[in-house]
Amino acid sequence: MTTDPDQELARFADMMAALGTETRLRIVRLLLAAHPHGLVVGELGSELGIAPSTLSHHLDKLKNEGLVNVKRESNFLRYSANAEALESILAFLFAECCTRNKAVSPEKVTCCEENIMSESSIKEVVREKYAEAALKAGSGGSCGCGTSCCSTEGTAKNPVTSDLYSAIEAGSLPEKVVLASLGCGNPTALAELKAGEVVLDLGSGGGIDVLLSAKRVGPTGKAYGLDMTDEMLALARDNQRQAGAENVEFLKGEIEAIPLPDGSVDVIISNCVINLSADKSQVLREAFRVLRPGGRFAVSDVVTRGDIPAPIRKDVLAWAGCIAGALDEDDYRGKLAAAGFVNIDVEPTRIYRAEDARGFLVNKDLDVDALAAQVDGKIFSAFVRATKPGTV
C-alpha cells in the first residue's frame, strides 16, 4: 500500500505545527532526555515552571499528533516521547538530503549516535568498571570512585574516597570490605539509624555501608544491599560471611527498579551511586515507593553547582567515575520534590578544587588542564536528605 504524497505532507505539517511553540519543544526535549521511562506530569511541571492547566493543553496537542505517549500509573500520568514519530519527521526532512544539489552532507545526518550516551551504554560501562573494581578488591587491591579506581599507578590519595570512615568503623570489618569502598561519603554515620529499622543501600558494592548499617540497626533490624554487578554481589556476600552478619541480605537488581514491595523500608542510603544512573528521576520515584510513610532518604552523592563543560558531560569514563552524571544541586532538589519528598536538604561535605578535578579527568581526549580550571569548586560530595510525608 502506497502513501499519498499530499496526505503525507499534510501529516508532517500537522506534526511540525504541534511542535511549533517554545513550550512544546521544551516538553519534547525533556521527554527525550528521560527516554524511555519518560516523566510524570508533576516532574514536567516542575522542570517547566508552568501551570498544570497550561501544561495539560500542550501535552494534549502533542498527544493528538502522536508525538508523545501517555500511560496511567496509579494516580499519575506518565508521558514519554514517541521516538518513532520523531524519527519519521527527521527522515522526512532529510529524505532529499543526498539528491539533486546535496544541500546537506549525508554524513552530517545523524541523531546523537556518537555524541550522546545511551542509557544502555552508560549502564554497561558502569557495570564493567565496577566489576573490575570488585575483582581487584577481592584480590587484595584498593579501589576508589573514579575512572582510575582500578589503576595501580601512583599512591596518591583519591580526593573523593579517602578518609571517609573512622579507624574504629574500618577496623570492625573484613579488610576486603574496606578495600572495595567506592563511595564519596559515609551515609551510615549521618543517617541516624535506629535499632529495629530496615535499611536499603542503593548500589551497595562490596557491602561496607550495608554491614555498618546492620551493626547500627541491630538484630531486630535488617540491612538490604542492592547491586546490579555479579562480581560486586559475590564480593559483598563473601564479606557478609566473614563479618558474620545475619541481618543482611544482598539483592541483585537495578536501582531504577528496586525488587522490594511498596512501603517496606525505613531508611534508604546510597554512596556515590545515584549519579551513575541515566534515569535519576526513576531512581528517586522508586526510592519513594519502597519507603514507608515518614521514611528517610539519606544518601552521599557527587553534586554540581553551576555549568559543567559539555566534554565532561559527554565523557562516558567521567560518568563511570561519578562526575559526568552528577546532578546540579537545584536539579537534585527539584527531582526529589517531583518524586514526592519533603524536608529536602543538600549539604556539601567535600568541595573539589581544580587540582582534585585533574584526578577525575583521565580521558586522554580531554584537555584536562583547561577543563579542571573550569570546574574548580563546582563539583562536591554532599549529604542529601529528604523525607517521605506521613507518620510511621
Secondary structure as UniProt FT lines:
FT   HELIX           5..18
FT   HELIX           22..33
FT   TURN            34..37
FT   STRAND          39..40
FT   HELIX           41..48
FT   HELIX           52..64
FT   TURN            65..66
FT   STRAND          68..73
FT   TURN            74..75
FT   STRAND          76..81
FT   HELIX           83..93
FT   TURN            94..98
FT   TURN            100..101
FT   HELIX           106..108
FT   TURN            113..115
FT   HELIX           119..138
FT   TURN            139..140
FT   TURN            147..150
FT   TURN            159..163
FT   HELIX           167..171
FT   HELIX           175..179
FT   HELIX           187..190
FT   TURN            191..192
FT   TURN            195..196
FT   STRAND          198..202
FT   TURN            205..206
FT   HELIX           208..217
FT   TURN            219..220
FT   STRAND          222..227
FT   HELIX           230..243
FT   STRAND          248..252
FT   TURN            255..256
FT   TURN            262..263
FT   STRAND          265..271
FT   HELIX           274..276
FT   HELIX           280..290
FT   STRAND          291..304
FT   HELIX           310..313
FT   HELIX           316..320
FT   TURN            321..322
FT   TURN            324..325
FT   STRAND          327..328
FT   HELIX           329..339
FT   STRAND          342..352
FT   HELIX           354..360
FT   TURN            364..365
FT   HELIX           368..374
FT   TURN            375..378
FT   STRAND          379..387
//
